Amino acid sequence: MKRTRTGLLAAVLGVMTSLAVAGRGAEPASDHKAAFERLKALAGSWKGHHTTADGPPMEVEYRVTGNGTALMERLFAGTPHEMLSVYYLDAGELVLTHYCAMGNQPRMKLVAGGSEGDLRFDFVGGTNLDAATSTHIHGGRIAIPGPDRFDADWHVWSQGKAKDTHRLFMSRVTTR
């Protein structure tokens, strides 16, 4: 009987620990839905700069698709570096898949942290990459201070560690 209680207690503690670890850093589902709505409000065309606020020019296009269930982000359209990210809710969590010019597809999900109002994403897997050795986007942050402006930082990893940060400074050029 004592062995059964000890085993049951260990199992309950194991489940509780797993739930605590799984929940650490995650945003509540309602926050994921609200964050997705904030991102969908970016629909339209944007111009700005990358690297620094007065760095090389760039354009970004956002389009809501799939009857409102997905947001497509298109970077560097019409160039060899064209990339696409698709944001969507998966089982109530905001996730994205980034179709990179490097030929890999990292997946990220919204996590807690960052400054007030920022949306922070962390790497959760991907295809055509080995997280320990491949160069890939590993996470990032999107700040939307108003309806006509956003900034973003996307973190590049290589050989299993942080290598660089790609920064975007964008302003809306067309209304939705």
C-alpha positions in Angstrom: 0.0 0.0 0.0 2.8 2.4 0.9 4.6 1.7 -2.4 1.3 2.4 -4.3 0.9 5.7 -2.5 4.5 6.7 -3.2 4.1 5.7 -6.9 0.9 7.7 -7.2 2.4 10.7 -5.5 5.4 10.6 -7.8 3.1 10.3 -10.9 1.0 13.3 -9.7 4.1 15.4 -9.0 5.5 14.4 -12.4 2.3 15.5 -14.2 2.2 18.8 -12.2 5.8 19.5 -13.0 5.2 18.8 -16.7 2.2 21.1 -16.7 4.2 23.9 -15.0 7.1 23.5 -17.5 4.7 23.4 -20.5 3.0 26.5 -19.3 6.1 28.5 -18.4 6.6 31.4 -20.9 3.3 30.8 -22.7 0.6 33.4 -23.1 -3.0 32.6 -22.3 -5.1 31.6 -25.3 -7.1 34.9 -25.1 -3.8 36.8 -25.5 -2.9 34.7 -28.5 -6.2 35.6 -30.2 -5.8 39.3 -29.3 -2.2 39.2 -30.7 -3.4 37.6 -33.9 -6.0 40.4 -34.3 -3.3 43.0 -33.8 -1.2 41.3 -36.5 -4.1 41.1 -38.9 -4.5 44.9 -38.5 -1.2 45.2 -40.3 -2.9 44.2 -43.6 -1.6 46.4 -46.4 1.6 47.8 -47.8 4.5 49.1 -45.8 7.8 50.8 -46.6 10.7 51.4 -44.4 14.3 50.4 -43.8 16.2 47.4 -42.5 19.3 47.1 -40.4 18.9 50.7 -39.1 16.2 53.3 -39.1 17.8 55.0 -42.1 19.3 51.8 -43.5 18.6 50.2 -46.9 15.0 50.6 -48.1 12.6 47.7 -48.0 8.9 46.9 -48.5 6.6 44.5 -46.6 3.1 43.4 -47.6 0.6 41.8 -45.2 -2.5 40.1 -46.5 -5.3 38.3 -44.5 -6.2 35.0 -46.2 -8.0 31.7 -45.5 -11.3 33.4 -44.5 -9.5 35.4 -41.8 -7.5 32.4 -40.4 -4.1 33.3 -41.7 -1.9 36.4 -42.2 0.7 36.3 -44.9 3.8 38.5 -44.6 5.8 39.0 -47.8 9.3 40.5 -47.6 11.6 41.6 -50.4 9.0 40.7 -53.1 10.3 40.1 -56.6 13.9 39.7 -55.5 16.0 36.5 -55.0 15.7 37.2 -51.2 11.8 37.1 -51.3 10.5 35.4 -48.2 7.0 34.6 -46.8 5.8 34.1 -43.2 2.4 32.8 -42.4 0.9 33.6 -39.0 -2.1 31.5 -37.7 -3.7 30.1 -34.6 -3.0 26.4 -33.9 -5.1 25.0 -31.1 -5.4 28.5 -29.7 -1.7 29.4 -29.9 -0.4 32.0 -32.3 2.3 30.4 -34.4 4.2 31.3 -37.6 6.1 29.5 -40.3 8.8 31.5 -42.0 9.6 30.4 -45.6 13.2 31.7 -45.7 15.4 32.6 -48.7 17.9 30.2 -47.1 15.6 27.3 -48.0 14.5 26.4 -44.5 11.2 26.8 -42.7 11.5 27.6 -39.0 8.4 27.6 -36.9 7.9 29.9 -33.9 5.1 30.6 -31.4 4.1 33.5 -29.3 5.6 33.5 -25.9 5.5 35.8 -22.8 8.2 38.4 -22.3 9.5 41.4 -24.1 8.4 45.0 -23.5 4.9 46.1 -23.0 2.8 45.5 -26.1 5.6 43.6 -28.0 4.8 40.3 -29.6 7.7 37.9 -28.9 8.2 34.6 -30.8 10.5 31.7 -30.0 11.7 28.8 -32.2 9.8 25.5 -31.8 11.1 23.5 -34.8 11.2 23.6 -38.5 11.9 21.8 -41.7 15.1 21.7 -43.8 17.2 22.7 -40.9 19.1 21.3 -37.9 18.8 23.8 -35.1 22.2 22.8 -33.7 24.1 23.6 -37.0 21.9 25.4 -39.6 21.7 29.1 -40.0 18.0 30.1 -39.4 15.7 32.6 -37.9 15.3 31.5 -34.3 12.9 34.0 -32.8 12.0 37.6 -32.8 9.9 40.5 -31.6 7.3 42.7 -33.3 6.4 46.1 -31.8 3.3 47.8 -33.0 3.2 51.2 -31.4 0.3 52.4 -33.6 -1.8 51.6 -36.7 0.7 53.0 -39.1 4.0 51.9 -37.7 5.8 48.7 -36.6 9.4 47.6 -35.8 10.7 44.1 -35.7 13.8 42.3 -34.6 14.4 38.8 -36.0 17.2 36.7 -34.4 19.5 34.7 -36.6 21.2 31.6 -35.2 24.0 29.5 -36.6 25.9 26.6 -35.1 23.4 26.5 -32.2 23.9 30.1 -30.9 22.9 33.7 -31.6 24.7 35.2 -34.6 22.9 38.3 -35.8 19.7 40.4 -35.5 17.8 41.6 -38.6 15.9 44.8 -37.7 12.9 46.4 -39.6 11.6 49.9 -39.2 8.3 50.2 -41.1 5.5 52.7 -41.9 2.2 52.1 -43.6 1.9 53.4 -47.2 -1.7 52.3 -48.0 -4.7 51.9 -45.8 -6.6 48.7 -45.5 
